[in-house]
Amino acid sequence: MSDIANSITNYLLAFEEGKAAGIAGDFQKAKQKFTECIKIDDKNPDTFILRATAHERLKEYELAMADIYKALALDQTNAVAYETK
């Protein structure tokens, strides 16, 4: 498998694990998994929004806002980022 295919697979796996952790209420694990995703691809605003949600649930408000602003910098039309803000 190529490096690109491995990166995509790792991203998708971490993304799904992050979503599942968030749904289960394990926001620390969700934050960790979305951070893994961002290390692989830091151009997806949705990942920053999901990590911001985990930060918010952990009462890490400044980190949450930083991720929301990063999501908006990547996509100024992202309605979810504006709603979350």
N, C-alpha and C positions, 0 to 999 in steps of 0.2 A: 504494500500500500504506500502511496506517495505521502510526502510530508503534508501537502495540502489536504489530502483526504484524511489523514490522521488528525490534523487540526480541526477540520470540520466535524469529524466524529467526536473528538474530545469536547468541542464547544457544545454540540447538541446534547451530549450526555450530561455535561455539567449544567446546562440550561434546564433540562428536564428535572435533574436532581434538585436544582435550586427552587424551581416551581413547586415540586413535591414537598420540599422542606418548608417552604413558606406556607403552603396549605396545611401542613401538619403543625404549624406553629413553632417550628425550629428555625427561628430567624437568624441565629448565629450561623447555622449551617447554610441557610439560604444566602446570606451575605458572602460566605466563603465560596460557594459555588458560582455566584454571579461575578465575584472577583476573578475566579479562574477564567470565566468567559471573557471578561474584559481584557485579561492578559493575552488572550488568543486573538480577539477582535475588539478593538476599542472604538469602533465606528458605528456600533449598533445602539441607537438611543434607547431602545426598549430594555436592554440589559441594564443600563444605568438607572432607568426608572424602577425596575424591579429591585435592584440593589438599594435604591433610595427608600423603597418601601420597607425593606428589611432594616435599614438604618433607623427609620422612623419608629418601627416597632420596638427597637432596642433603645429608643430614646437618645439616639445619636443624631440629633437634629441638624447640627452643622454639616455633618457628613452627608446627611440626606439632601440638604439643600445644594451642596456642592455637586452631587450626582444629578439632581434635577437641572441645574444650570448647565452641566456638561451635556445632558440629553438635549436641552434647548439649543445649545451651541451646534450640536450635530444636525438638528432638525428643528428649525424655528417654527414649523407648522404643526409640531407634535402636540395635539390636543390633550393627550394624557399627561404630558409633562406640565402643561399649563394648569390643568385641573389639580394635579398633585401639589403644585407649587402653592 
